[in-house]
Amino acid sequence: MKKNVPTIAVFAVLIALFAFAANDWKAPWEGTPAHGQDWCEVHQTALSTCEKCDPKLARGGTFTIREREPRGDECPNTLVRITLGPGSAEQARLSFATVELRAIAETIRANAETLYPPSQYARVAPRIPGVIREVKAILGEEVEAGALLAVIESPDFGQAKSDYLQAIAVLNLRRKTHDQEKELLDKKVGAIRDLLNAETQLEEAKLALKRSVRNLSALGFSVEQQKALEEHQEISAFMDVVAPFKGTVVDASAVPGEMAGPEKPIFSVAAVERLWVAIDVHETDLAKIEKGQRVVFTVEGIPDRRFPGKVVAIAGEVDDRTRPVRVFGEVKNIQGLLKSRMFGRAEIFIKPPEPKLLVPKEAVQNDGDCSLVFVSPVPNIFQARKIGIGTVYEGGYEVVGGLAAGEKVVTTGSFLLKTEVLRGQMGAG
């Protein structure tokens, strides 16, 4: 039995050595307190709030401590705690906001300008020179397709109608002559040469009539109008200027007595139920944009209105100087409030709404190395926390790390807390 005592003693010493090594070669009673370094063992309370250790806390002062030295790429300022004395938070007027998930769509915002749809905007001019005799439409008037806008007196137009009637008369004569020559030849009393000559003249008359019809069509004469001209034989020089489609007269410069012609439009007609918006998108964003994506257009002068639409076209070239690419959206012109050449902002919705964790912009501070927010784990104690920032939205920054939904952060007063942290860091250094 006495021989086993040394063996037991050796084992006891070895166990003690292992325990000593496991505690980083410190005595077990010298390890980190269960409450961490911010703990007053004497008064059994947090060191940062212990008024007996630091009497200035009882007077409402500010106590800043660093928990430990930073390691690696750790943000030093996140290791600093700020303890405000009673009433100090109210005096500093600190306010808080809750970090929350919001359904947010990924969008591209850019400057934009309204335009009339290219296929629904027409500058109307007489198709032949003449004098304006009557003006039938006024600016802002809604017109139907074919509505009379003005009456032009043009000798050339009268001549075109006269040529058409003459071509019909000549064709009828040539056809009659041809029939007579054919009948004589059938009775063997005519000559084949006369029939061939009649056939040639008949074909020439047909070609002349086709040219006259084409000339009248080029002047806006419809088939029905040609039939009416043939029936009534009216060859006046007055020509109607009509609306090409249903729309609104958006420009009118016709004055009775003035000359007008193809090179001088006297009206502009546009369909204004929908307008185009030309959006200046940076070339780096172009790959994200597709036809059919939702667009919302806003104008500063109409702040309570949002004009919805979609992307309908993308320009094929980049501006050489400013590098934008024009993306065209078509938006609904609610109550006709939009006019051409109005400037505003357009928002193109790239992706459908997804839940994003947002923090208010005023809550985020930067110490030169990290993006920080201030949280309050317990009343009157504040600590900086490093966060990762993703996309910037109007409602705040997207949080990609460092915060969870439901946590509260300091908004108003966060800059003052950052200043206090930096002051504490300087004192620690």
Secondary structure, 3 states (H helix, E strand, C coil): CCCHHHHHHHHHHHHHHHHHHHCCCCCHHHCCCCCCCCCECCCCECHHHCCCCCHHHHHCCEEEEECCCCCCCCCHHHHEEEEECCCHHHHCCCCEEECEEEEECCEEEEEEEEECCHHHEEEECCCCCEEEEEECCCCCCEECCCCEEEEEECHHHHHHHHHHHHHHHHHHHHHHHHHHHHHHHHCCCCCHHHHHHHHHHHHHHHHHHHHHHHHHHHCCCCHHHHHHHHHHCCCCCEEEEECCCCEEEEEECCCCCCEEECCECCEEEECCCEEEEEEEEEHHHHHHCCCCCEEEEEECCEEEEEEEEEEEEEEEEECCCCCEEEEEEEEECHHHCCCCCCEEEEEEECCCCEEEEEECHHHCEECCCCEEEEEEEECCEEEEEECEEEEEECCEEEEEECCCCCCEEECCCHHHHHHHHHHHHHHHC
